Each structure stands twice: as structure tokens, then as C-alpha cells.
């Protein structure tokens, strides 16, 4: 399964799918080239799979769940396997991070953090595997009533390219902890770290069929997985447009799904906020991973009393940022693809708001890479397209407001509802505004939580539904069975 790139000293997975603990080529024999965002050049291949490969993977998962070795493990034994996988990921942080950097383009420091977070997912859910307990319900005399939490069976997972390793852990780990057998379709733009982590899973002893991975195009392999009548639940992270397709397919098959579909997240900065503390966080919240983050804080709402000072500091910080090759000193790497670069540059060129500042592109960055200079727009009309639509790039909108009521109104006035932040020293205001935000997660005097593995995460409205992360994800990947025993 392994081949070594002598130039970068990377362990690059072969173009194979993982089906029932066997590494096999796509049944069609087709492969796809993998281009690095750093220079736009091919450096690997993946299997270009179709519905036949999805069929095989689901069959392997079904066999694992219906009487296979995986189904016979106790919850504690599943948990131990997951914790051993966490340990192996930590032992391999550097090669995994270098692979993620080459495949995804993110700065190496961010890639290392991603691997630590991925390991934490398997550690957290490994520790939680035997902590999901049932209930005894008081009922009529002569009855015992038990409420059990059970796995669905075979779960499908379609994950995006922006955090390939993290999303593997975030989506698959809770499903495994509950005892489901899984089929993963990672994004074709970046999936090599997921394949490599799956190799480590086999090394630590995961039984056949517990983890299956099929690579390929979203419109082919992804659609086949979403449509398949052999899955019992599906988890999807990606665009709202594809989310509609996945949810429709789930409805046709009468199964449940979780959807995480992005956002246009606001950060509200009041006059009394600690601007010195807020400034680096406001900037990092939109340039991390080149802005390709569903929860990116892309709208900064500034109260009039601090607007001018905040604009001066934010624009100065953005002008100092250069998109560069994603090495040790990089804070802003390339976007994932030529397509994504064109999309972001089009938003910048056609923005319906004044351009306040732009960063630059490091002249040393490879010419074929997908680099975009970060941009700040403002003052933005809250209804402007640039302030309403998810750009998924290093683009920030600055919006002034007068008072608390206007800030809440502006913050909630998009189709999304994923994350928000409130910056103020006023304790009462912190609580009032946080409770008024129509979204799934609110930060007070901060933004982001280092992966936030323990914290339930998800959105409302166009941001999707269901919850990932935290103990809530274990409940999402399980269903309730009620047993009523009439013992007279």
C-alpha cells in the first residue's frame, strides 16, 4: 500500500480503496491525479471509483455489522482499539502533517494541529464507547421497561477537503464508538491523510469491514453512497447545494442524516471590548486554513465608538499578510484548487462593497500554486452579496452598528446559523447577545476552541442540522429501542 516520495520524504498512499481490510483498486481500473495546491503539480493518484466500488464497500460493512468480528466486540474493546489508533496518529504526526500539507496546501503548523485534533477525536470517542447507557422507565405495576441505545448498522460518511484528517475523526470516530460499521467517501481534492490513517487503523487491529474507504468523484462515488439503500444513516459536510441532494436521497431511503453546510459567521465587537485581545483572533478566524473553514468568522460587526480604531488596526494587519508556500513560517497558504481560487477571486473582483485593504502574495510562492491575497471590505451593507454569501476564502466584511439591538438584527440576518462571537466586558450583555444569536455555537471574548472535540457543533437553517463533536455525536449515531417486559 505504501510508496515513498524521496523528495519530500512522504509516505504517499497508493490509488487503492479500503474494502473489508483489503486495499484494492477501483473495479473500473481508473485513477485520478492528485494536484498539490502548493504548486499545482501532480504528486499522487487516487482510485476513481464508482457505484460498483460503493456496493462492495457497503457489503463489507454489512458483513462486519451482521455477525462479523466487529459486531462481536464489546464497547470497551471497541474503545481500546480507538485509543490505540489515537496513539498511533500521535506517533506519526510529522509524516501525516507533511502529507496533509502537500495534499491540502495548509501551513505545516496548522497541519500538525489537525493531526493532534484527529488523534483527540479517536481518544475522546474511544473513551466514550462504553459510556452510553440506557434507562429504566417507571411504568405500570407488573412491567419492566428498558430503553436501549443501539447502533444504526452501516453508516455512510461524505467529508470535505478542507480538513481531511480532522473530518475523518469527527465523522467516523463517533460512529465506530457506537458500534456502527462505516463507509467513508472523502473529497477527491484532498483525501490522502484519511487513507494513511486507515492504514494505521488496520495496524492496530480494526476488524475487517469496520472502516471502509472509497475515493472518487463526489458526483459519482459520493452520489452512489448517498443513494444506496444499504446504508442506515448518513453524515455529510459540504455545500448547502450538495446537502440538499444528500438529504433528498436520505429521505427517499427513509434514513436519517446529519448535515453541516457552512456559514457566514458574525463576530460582534462592542465599544467596551478588549481590542488588543480581539485583534489577532478576528484576523485568524478568517485566514485560518485560507478562509476555507465552515465556521470562519467572515463578518466583523463593529460598534461605532471603536469602528475607526478597529478598521485601522485590522486593515494594517491584513496588509501585512502574504499568502505563501505552506512552510514553517506560513500563516496563509494556497486555496485547495484552481476552481476555488477562481471562485474567491471572482467574489473579490465583483464585491458590492468598498475594498479597504489587501494583503499580498509572496513572490517566492510557486507560480502554479493557488494563492489569493487576503482582502477586507467595508463598510459593508449587511444585505450586500459579499456580506451574505459564503466565499470560503480569506475575505473579511466589516459592518458598523449603533447598539445592541441593531447588532443582533444584523448578526442574525443571513440564511446561515453556525457560529457567532460576542466581544464585550459587560457580563449581562454577554448573556443577552449570546442567547439571542440564532446559531449552534457562540463564543464570548474568543473564537475557536482548538478543535473543540468535546463541544457539540452544528447549525440551523442553511448551516444544516444535527450535531457533531461532543457526547451529542454518539447520540446522533445511535437509535433508541424500548423493551417492555410484562412479567405479571
C-alpha positions as CSV (number, residue, x, y, z in Angstrom):
1,X,0.0,0.0,0.0
2,X,2.9,2.4,0.6
3,X,5.3,4.2,-1.7
4,X,7.9,6.8,-0.7
5,X,8.4,10.2,-2.3
6,X,12.1,10.6,-1.9
7,X,12.0,14.4,-2.5
8,X,9.5,15.2,0.3
9,X,10.1,12.1,2.4
10,X,6.4,11.4,2.4
11,X,4.6,8.2,2.7
12,X,2.1,8.5,-0.2
13,X,-0.8,6.1,-0.3
14,X,-1.3,4.1,-3.5
15,X,-4.5,4.6,-5.6
16,X,-6.5,2.0,-3.8
17,X,-9.7,1.7,-1.8
18,X,-10.0,0.0,1.6
19,X,-12.8,-2.6,1.5
20,X,-13.1,-5.2,4.2
21,X,-9.4,-4.7,5.3
22,X,-8.1,-5.2,1.8
23,X,-6.5,-2.5,-0.3
24,X,-8.0,-2.9,-3.8
25,X,-8.1,-0.8,-7.0
26,X,-11.3,0.7,-8.3
27,X,-13.2,-2.0,-10.1
28,X,-13.1,0.1,-13.3
29,X,-9.3,0.3,-13.1
30,X,-9.5,4.1,-13.3
31,X,-7.3,6.5,-11.3
32,X,-7.3,10.3,-10.8
33,X,-4.3,12.6,-10.5
34,X,-3.8,14.5,-7.2
35,X,-2.6,18.0,-7.7
36,X,-0.8,19.9,-4.8
37,X,-2.3,23.3,-4.1
38,X,1.3,24.5,-3.3
39,X,2.5,24.4,-7.0
40,X,-0.5,23.0,-9.0
41,X,1.6,19.9,-9.9
42,X,0.5,16.2,-9.7
43,X,2.2,14.2,-7.0
44,X,-0.1,11.2,-6.3
45,X,-3.1,9.3,-7.6
46,X,-6.3,8.1,-6.1
47,X,-8.8,5.4,-7.2
48,X,-11.5,6.9,-9.4
49,X,-14.3,4.7,-8.1
50,X,-18.0,4.4,-9.0
51,X,-21.2,2.7,-7.8
52,X,-19.7,-0.8,-8.0
53,X,-17.0,0.1,-5.5
54,X,-19.6,1.6,-3.2
55,X,-21.6,-1.6,-3.4
56,X,-18.6,-3.6,-2.4
57,X,-17.7,-1.4,0.5
58,X,-21.3,-1.4,1.8
59,X,-21.4,-5.2,1.5
60,X,-18.1,-5.4,3.6
61,X,-19.5,-3.1,6.2
62,X,-22.8,-5.1,6.4
63,X,-20.9,-8.3,6.9
64,X,-18.9,-6.7,9.7
65,X,-22.0,-5.5,11.4
66,X,-24.2,-8.5,10.8
67,X,-22.2,-11.2,12.7
68,X,-18.7,-10.2,11.8
69,X,-15.8,-9.8,14.2
70,X,-16.6,-6.1,14.6
71,X,-20.1,-6.8,15.8
72,X,-18.8,-9.3,18.5
73,X,-16.5,-6.7,20.2
74,X,-17.7,-5.2,23.4
75,X,-18.0,-1.5,23.7
76,X,-14.9,-1.4,25.9
77,X,-12.9,-3.4,23.3
78,X,-14.0,-1.0,20.5
79,X,-12.9,1.8,22.7
80,X,-9.4,0.3,23.3
81,X,-8.9,-0.1,19.5
82,X,-9.8,3.6,19.0
83,X,-7.4,4.7,21.7
84,X,-4.6,2.7,20.2
85,X,-5.3,4.4,16.9
86,X,-5.2,7.7,18.6
87,X,-1.7,6.8,20.0
88,X,-0.5,5.7,16.5
89,X,-1.6,9.0,15.0
90,X,0.3,10.9,17.6
91,X,3.4,8.8,16.9
92,X,3.1,9.7,13.2
93,X,2.2,13.4,13.5
94,X,5.1,14.7,11.4
95,X,4.7,12.4,8.3
96,X,0.9,12.8,8.5
97,X,1.2,16.6,8.7
98,X,3.6,16.7,5.8
99,X,1.2,14.6,3.7
100,X,-1.7,16.9,4.6
101,X,0.3,20.0,3.8
102,X,1.2,18.7,0.3
103,X,-2.3,17.4,-0.4
104,X,-4.3,20.3,1.1
105,X,-1.9,23.2,1.0
106,X,-2.4,24.3,4.6
107,X,0.6,25.7,6.5
108,X,2.6,22.9,8.2
109,X,1.8,24.3,11.7
110,X,-1.9,24.0,11.0
111,X,-1.5,20.5,9.6
112,X,0.3,19.4,12.8
113,X,-2.5,20.8,14.9
114,X,-5.0,19.0,12.7
115,X,-3.3,15.7,13.4
116,X,-3.4,16.3,17.2
117,X,-7.1,17.1,16.9
118,X,-7.7,14.0,14.9
119,X,-6.0,11.9,17.5
120,X,-8.1,13.5,20.1
121,X,-11.3,12.5,18.3
122,X,-10.3,8.8,18.5
123,X,-9.2,9.2,22.1
124,X,-12.4,11.0,23.2
125,X,-14.8,8.7,21.4
126,X,-12.7,5.6,22.4
127,X,-13.1,6.7,26.0
128,X,-16.9,7.3,25.5
129,X,-17.6,4.0,23.7
130,X,-18.7,2.2,26.9
131,X,-20.3,5.3,28.5
132,X,-23.6,5.4,26.5
133,X,-26.0,3.9,29.0
134,X,-29.7,3.0,28.8
135,X,-32.6,3.8,31.1
136,X,-35.2,2.1,33.2
137,X,-38.5,3.8,32.9
138,X,-41.0,3.6,35.8
139,X,-44.3,2.2,34.3
140,X,-47.3,0.2,35.3
141,X,-47.1,-2.4,38.0
142,X,-46.1,-5.8,36.5
143,X,-43.8,-4.2,33.9
144,X,-40.2,-3.6,33.4
145,X,-39.3,-1.0,30.7
146,X,-35.8,-0.7,29.4
147,X,-34.6,2.0,26.9
148,X,-31.5,0.9,24.9
149,X,-29.2,2.9,22.7
150,X,-28.2,0.8,19.6
151,X,-26.0,1.4,16.6
152,X,-27.8,2.1,13.3
153,X,-25.8,-0.5,11.4
154,X,-23.9,0.7,8.3
155,X,-23.3,4.4,8.3
156,X,-22.2,6.5,5.3
157,X,-19.8,9.4,5.6
158,X,-19.1,12.1,3.0
159,X,-16.5,14.6,4.1
160,X,-15.0,17.7,2.6
161,X,-11.4,18.6,1.5
162,X,-10.7,21.5,3.9
163,X,-9.9,19.3,7.0
164,X,-9.4,15.8,5.6
165,X,-7.9,14.2,8.7
166,X,-10.0,16.1,11.2
167,X,-13.2,15.3,9.4
168,X,-12.3,11.6,9.3
169,X,-12.1,11.7,13.1
170,X,-15.0,14.0,13.6
171,X,-17.4,11.9,11.4
172,X,-16.2,8.3,11.6
173,X,-15.0,8.1,15.2
174,X,-18.3,8.5,17.0
175,X,-20.0,6.1,14.6
176,X,-17.4,3.5,15.3
177,X,-17.7,4.1,19.1
178,X,-21.4,3.3,18.9
179,X,-20.6,0.0,17.0
180,X,-21.6,1.0,13.5
181,X,-19.6,-0.2,10.5
182,X,-18.6,2.7,8.3
183,X,-18.1,3.6,4.7
184,X,-16.3,6.8,4.0
185,X,-16.2,8.8,0.8
186,X,-13.6,11.5,1.2
187,X,-13.3,14.5,-1.1
188,X,-11.3,13.9,-4.3
189,X,-9.4,17.2,-3.8
190,X,-7.7,16.0,-0.6
191,X,-8.1,12.5,0.9
192,X,-4.6,11.1,1.3
193,X,-4.3,11.6,5.1
194,X,-7.6,9.7,5.6
195,X,-6.2,6.8,3.6
196,X,-3.0,6.9,5.6
197,X,-4.8,7.0,8.9
198,X,-6.9,4.0,7.8
199,X,-3.6,2.1,7.3
200,X,-2.8,2.8,10.9
201,X,-6.2,1.6,11.9
202,X,-5.5,-1.8,10.3
203,X,-2.1,-1.9,12.0
204,X,-3.7,-1.6,15.5
205,X,-6.2,-4.3,14.7
206,X,-9.5,-3.0,13.5
207,X,-11.5,-6.0,12.2
208,X,-12.5,-6.4,8.5
209,X,-15.2,-4.1,7.4
210,X,-15.4,-1.7,10.3
211,X,-13.7,1.0,8.3
212,X,-14.1,1.1,4.5
213,X,-12.9,4.0,2.3
214,X,-13.8,4.6,-1.3
215,X,-12.3,7.5,-3.2
216,X,-13.6,9.2,-6.3
217,X,-15.7,12.0,-7.6
218,X,-18.4,13.4,-5.5
219,X,-20.9,13.3,-8.4
220,X,-20.2,9.6,-9.0
221,X,-19.0,7.8,-5.9
222,X,-20.5,10.3,-3.4
223,X,-23.8,10.2,-5.1
224,X,-23.8,6.4,-5.2
225,X,-23.1,6.3,-1.4
226,X,-25.9,8.9,-0.7
227,X,-28.4,7.0,-2.8
228,X,-27.5,3.5,-1.6
229,X,-30.3,1.6,0.1
230,X,-27.8,-0.5,2.0
231,X,-26.9,2.3,4.5
232,X,-28.8,3.1,7.6
233,X,-27.6,6.7,8.3
234,X,-25.5,9.2,6.5
235,X,-23.3,12.1,7.7
236,X,-22.4,14.9,5.2
237,X,-20.3,18.0,5.5
238,X,-20.1,20.3,2.5
239,X,-22.0,22.9,0.5
240,X,-25.8,23.6,1.0
241,X,-26.4,22.7,-2.6
242,X,-25.0,19.2,-2.2
243,X,-26.6,19.0,1.2
244,X,-30.0,19.2,-0.4
245,X,-29.1,16.3,-2.7
246,X,-27.9,14.2,0.2
247,X,-30.9,15.0,2.4
248,X,-33.2,14.2,-0.5
249,X,-31.5,10.8,-1.0
250,X,-31.8,10.0,2.7
251,X,-35.5,10.9,2.7
252,X,-36.1,8.6,-0.3
253,X,-34.5,5.7,1.7
254,X,-36.2,6.7,4.9
255,X,-33.0,7.1,6.8
256,X,-31.7,9.9,9.0
257,X,-28.7,12.2,8.3
258,X,-26.6,14.9,9.8
259,X,-25.7,17.9,7.7
260,X,-23.0,20.6,8.3
261,X,-23.2,23.0,5.5
262,X,-21.2,26.1,6.3
263,X,-21.9,29.6,7.5
264,X,-21.5,33.3,7.4
265,X,-20.5,33.7,11.0
266,X,-20.6,37.1,12.8
267,X,-18.2,38.4,15.4
268,X,-19.8,41.3,17.3
269,X,-17.3,43.8,18.8
270,X,-18.8,46.3,21.3
271,X,-17.3,49.6,22.4
272,X,-16.1,48.1,25.7
273,X,-14.3,45.1,24.1
274,X,-10.6,44.5,24.7
275,X,-9.4,45.3,21.2
276,X,-5.9,44.2,21.9
277,X,-7.1,40.7,22.8
278,X,-9.6,40.7,20.0
279,X,-7.5,41.8,17.0
280,X,-5.4,38.7,16.4
281,X,-8.4,36.5,16.9
282,X,-10.5,38.4,14.5
283,X,-7.8,38.1,11.8
284,X,-7.0,34.4,12.5
285,X,-10.7,33.5,12.4
286,X,-10.9,34.4,8.7
287,X,-7.4,33.5,7.4
288,X,-7.0,30.1,9.2
289,X,-6.9,27.4,6.5
290,X,-7.0,30.3,3.9
291,X,-10.6,31.0,5.0
292,X,-11.7,27.6,3.9
293,X,-13.4,26.8,7.2
294,X,-17.2,26.4,7.6
295,X,-17.1,28.3,10.9
296,X,-14.8,31.2,9.7
297,X,-15.7,34.5,11.3
298,X,-16.2,36.3,8.0
299,X,-18.4,39.2,9.2
300,X,-17.0,41.5,11.9
301,X,-19.6,43.8,13.3
302,X,-18.0,46.9,15.0
303,X,-19.8,49.4,17.2
304,X,-19.5,53.0,16.1
305,X,-17.4,54.1,19.0
306,X,-14.5,51.8,18.1
307,X,-15.1,51.5,14.4
308,X,-12.3,53.8,13.2
309,X,-9.7,52.4,15.5
310,X,-10.6,48.8,14.7
311,X,-10.6,49.4,11.0
312,X,-7.2,51.0,11.2
313,X,-5.7,48.0,13.1
314,X,-7.5,45.3,11.1
315,X,-6.5,46.8,7.7
316,X,-2.9,47.2,8.8
317,X,-2.8,43.5,9.9
318,X,-4.3,42.3,6.6
319,X,-1.8,44.4,4.5
320,X,1.0,42.7,6.4
321,X,-0.2,39.1,5.4
322,X,1.3,37.5,2.4
323,X,-0.1,34.2,1.0
324,X,2.9,31.9,0.7
325,X,4.2,28.4,0.3
326,X,2.9,26.5,3.3
327,X,6.2,26.1,5.2
328,X,7.2,26.7,8.8
329,X,6.6,30.4,8.8
330,X,3.4,30.5,6.8
331,X,0.1,31.7,8.2
332,X,-1.8,31.8,4.9
333,X,-1.3,29.1,2.4
334,X,-2.9,28.4,-1.0
335,X,-6.5,27.6,-1.7
336,X,-7.4,24.0,-2.5
337,X,-7.7,24.2,-6.3
338,X,-7.7,26.4,-9.4
339,X,-11.5,26.2,-9.3
340,X,-11.7,27.5,-5.7
341,X,-9.1,30.2,-6.5
342,X,-11.2,31.5,-9.4
343,X,-14.3,31.5,-7.2
344,X,-12.7,33.6,-4.5
345,X,-11.1,36.0,-6.9
346,X,-14.4,36.5,-8.6
347,X,-16.1,37.4,-5.3
348,X,-13.3,39.9,-4.6
349,X,-13.5,41.4,-8.1
350,X,-17.3,41.7,-8.1
351,X,-17.7,42.7,-4.5
352,X,-20.6,45.1,-3.8
353,X,-18.7,47.0,-1.1
354,X,-15.6,49.2,-0.9
355,X,-12.2,47.4,-0.8
356,X,-10.4,48.7,2.3
357,X,-7.2,46.6,2.2
358,X,-5.5,43.7,0.6
359,X,-2.5,41.6,1.6
360,X,-0.2,40.2,-0.9
361,X,1.3,37.0,-2.4
362,X,4.8,36.1,-1.5
363,X,6.9,36.5,-4.7
364,X,8.7,33.2,-3.7
365,X,5.4,31.3,-3.8
366,X,5.4,28.8,-6.7
367,X,3.7,30.3,-9.7
368,X,1.4,27.4,-10.3
369,X,0.0,27.4,-6.8
370,X,-3.5,28.6,-5.9
371,X,-2.6,31.7,-3.9
372,X,-5.0,34.6,-3.2
373,X,-4.1,37.8,-1.4
374,X,-6.5,38.3,1.6
375,X,-9.0,41.1,1.4
376,X,-11.0,43.4,3.7
377,X,-14.2,45.1,2.6
378,X,-16.2,47.8,4.4
379,X,-18.2,49.5,5.5
380,X,-20.5,46.8,4.1
381,X,-24.2,46.9,3.7
382,X,-25.4,43.9,5.8
383,X,-27.5,42.9,2.8
384,X,-24.6,43.1,0.3
385,X,-23.8,39.8,-1.5
386,X,-20.3,39.8,-0.1
387,X,-21.8,40.0,3.4
388,X,-24.4,37.3,2.8
389,X,-22.8,34.5,0.8
390,X,-20.1,32.1,1.9
391,X,-16.9,33.0,0.0
392,X,-14.8,30.2,1.5
393,X,-11.6,32.3,1.2
394,X,-9.6,34.9,3.1
395,X,-12.2,37.6,2.7
396,X,-13.5,39.7,5.6
397,X,-16.5,42.1,5.8
398,X,-16.6,45.0,8.3
399,X,-20.1,46.2,9.3
400,X,-20.7,49.1,11.6
401,X,-23.6,49.1,14.1
402,X,-25.1,51.5,16.6
403,X,-26.5,49.5,19.5
404,X,-27.1,46.0,20.9
405,X,-30.4,45.6,19.1
406,X,-29.0,46.5,15.7
407,X,-26.0,44.2,16.2
408,X,-28.3,41.3,17.0
409,X,-30.5,42.1,14.0
410,X,-27.6,42.2,11.6
411,X,-25.9,39.1,13.0
412,X,-29.0,37.0,12.5
413,X,-29.9,38.4,9.1
414,X,-28.4,35.7,6.9
415,X,-29.6,32.3,5.7
416,X,-26.9,30.6,7.8
417,X,-26.7,29.9,11.5
418,X,-23.5,28.1,12.5
419,X,-21.2,30.1,14.9
420,X,-21.1,33.6,16.4
421,X,-18.9,35.5,18.8
422,X,-19.6,38.4,21.2
423,X,-16.8,40.7,22.4
424,X,-17.7,42.7,25.4
425,X,-16.7,43.1,29.1
426,X,-20.4,43.6,30.1
427,X,-21.5,40.3,31.7
428,X,-25.2,41.0,31.2
429,X,-24.7,41.9,27.5
430,X,-22.6,38.7,27.0
431,X,-25.5,36.6,28.1
432,X,-28.2,38.6,26.4
433,X,-26.5,38.6,23.0
434,X,-25.3,35.0,23.2
435,X,-28.8,33.8,23.8
436,X,-30.2,36.0,21.0
437,X,-27.8,34.5,18.4
438,X,-29.6,32.1,16.0
439,X,-26.9,29.6,15.6
440,X,-25.4,26.4,17.0
441,X,-22.4,27.7,18.9
442,X,-21.5,31.1,20.4
443,X,-18.1,32.2,21.8
444,X,-17.7,35.0,24.3
445,X,-14.5,37.0,24.1
446,X,-12.9,34.4,21.9
447,X,-13.3,32.4,18.7
448,X,-12.5,28.8,18.1
449,X,-11.5,26.2,20.7
450,X,-8.6,24.2,19.3
451,X,-10.7,21.7,17.5
452,X,-13.4,21.7,20.2
453,X,-13.7,17.9,20.1
454,X,-15.7,17.9,23.3
455,X,-18.1,20.6,22.3
456,X,-21.3,19.9,20.4
457,X,-21.1,21.5,17.0
458,X,-23.7,22.1,14.2
459,X,-26.0,24.7,12.8
460,X,-29.5,25.7,12.0
461,X,-31.2,26.8,8.8
462,X,-28.9,26.7,5.8
463,X,-26.0,25.6,8.0
464,X,-27.6,22.2,8.4
465,X,-28.9,20.2,11.3
466,X,-27.8,17.5,13.7
467,X,-24.8,17.7,15.9
468,X,-21.2,16.6,15.6
469,X,-18.5,16.6,18.3
470,X,-19.0,16.0,22.0
471,X,-21.2,13.4,23.5
472,X,-24.0,14.6,21.3
473,X,-22.4,12.9,18.3
474,X,-22.7,9.5,20.0
475,X,-26.4,10.0,20.3
476,X,-26.6,11.1,16.6
477,X,-25.1,7.8,15.6
478,X,-27.4,5.6,17.6
479,X,-31.1,4.9,17.8
480,X,-33.5,4.1,20.7
481,X,-35.1,0.8,21.3
482,X,-37.7,0.4,24.0
483,X,-38.2,-3.0,25.5
484,X,-41.4,-3.6,27.6
485,X,-41.4,-6.7,29.7
486,X,-44.8,-7.7,31.1
487,X,-43.8,-10.0,34.0
488,X,-47.2,-10.0,35.6
